[in-house]
Amino acid sequence: MTVCEGGPSEHVQPNRASLNNPLAKAAKIDCGEGGGMTEDEAEVTALQAIAFYAARPDAMLRLLAATGLTMEAMAATASERATQAAVLDYLSRLDKDVIAFADETDRDPLDVFHALRALDPTAFGESPPAGLGRSRKR
């Protein structure tokens, strides 16, 4: 899957530490015409990420601390774009979590970055990061 420019005009501003993540830097996001992860696909990925953290109480506590959300607020806002982008932004900064998430959900690790970009077109600055292509089989 790829993610391209031209996403929704409304977007959130998650922590930009993901710009320093080696996996994010390695992600090649080609923006050919018609390419891109849909918002629906990105939302599914984000909800899977929330479930991934919910199954790991210690990791969920770290996520809540990093995002400033309470467990109640996470549950109440899980379907909102800002919460989904914040969760994906947090996940994108933790290589071990990205790999574990990808293994558990049988996803390409780069899907985390593609989903974040689909929910927040400014997640990686003006243009997408360059680097490697697909790294896992489906």
N, C-alpha and C positions, 0 to 999 in steps of 0.2 A: 504494500500500500504506500501511497505517497500523499504528501500534504503540500498544498500550493497556496500562493497568495490569493487574495480575493475572498477571504472568509468573512464572517459577519462583522458589521461595523461596531457592534458592542462587544467589548472584551474586558477581561480582568487583568490585573497587574501582579502576577505571582512573583515570588522571589526569583531573581535572575541568576542565582548561584548555578542553575543548570547550564549556563553558558560555559562553566568551567568543567563540566562533567565530560570525561573522555568518551563515553558512549555517545553523548550528544554531539561532540565534535566529530565523531566518526560517522555519524548518520548522514547518509546521502539521501537527500530529498529532491528527487527530480520533479519538476513542475511542468510536465508535458500537458498539452491541452486535454481537459477532461479528467486528469489524474487527481487523486486526493482521497484521503480518508473522510468519509462523510461525518457530519456532526453526530448522527445516530450511532455510527460505529465508535466514534470517540467517546460518547456517553456510555456505551456498553463497556468499553475499556476502563473508563473511570470508575464505574460501578463495580467492576471486577477488582480494581485496585482497592477500593474501599473494603470490599469483602476480604481481600487478601490481608489487609491490615487488621480487620475485625477478628480474624482467626488467630492473630498474634497479639495478645494483650500488651506486652511490653512495647512492641513496635507501634501499636495503636496509640499508646500514651505518648511516645515520641512524636508521632504525627500530630496529635492534638496539641502538644506543646509548641511544635514548630508553626502550626497554622493559627494558633490562638483560639481554636474551637473547643467547645466542651463536647462530651459524648452526645448530649441531648441536641446540641446545635448541629453536630455532624449528621445525626439521624434525621433531623428536621429539614436540613438543607442539602442532603445527598443528591437530590435531583436537580440542583441549581448549578448552572455553568461555573460560577465563581468557586464553589466548593469543589467541583470536579476538577477544575484547572489547578486549584491549590493542591489537591491530593496528587495529581499527576506531576506537578512541579516538584513536590517533595520526593516522590518516588524516583523521578528522573535524576536526582542528585545522589542516589545511593546505588552504586553499581551492583552490589550483592543483592539488594532487593529487586532491582530490575531483572537480574538473571533468575532469581527465585520465582518472581512473578511470572516471567515468561515460561519457565519450566512448568509451573503449576497450572497455567492457563493454556498451555500449548500455543503460545503466541511468539511471534518474532519479538526479540527485545526492543527493536526499534519502534514497535507499535506504541510504546509508551510516549516516545517523542513525537510520533505522528499524531497521536491523539491529543497531546498537549497543544501542538501547533494548530490542530483543527478547532479546539475550544478557545485558544488564545493565539490568534495570528501573530502577535508581537512577542511570543514566548522566546524566540531566538533572535530578536532584533529585526532589522529591516529585511534580511534575506535568510533563507534556511541554511543550516550548517552543511558543510561539504565533507565527504569522506567515503567510507565504505558503504556498500549496498547491503542487501538482505544477508543476515548472518545465521538464520535458522531455517530448517525445513518446517513446513506445516504438517 
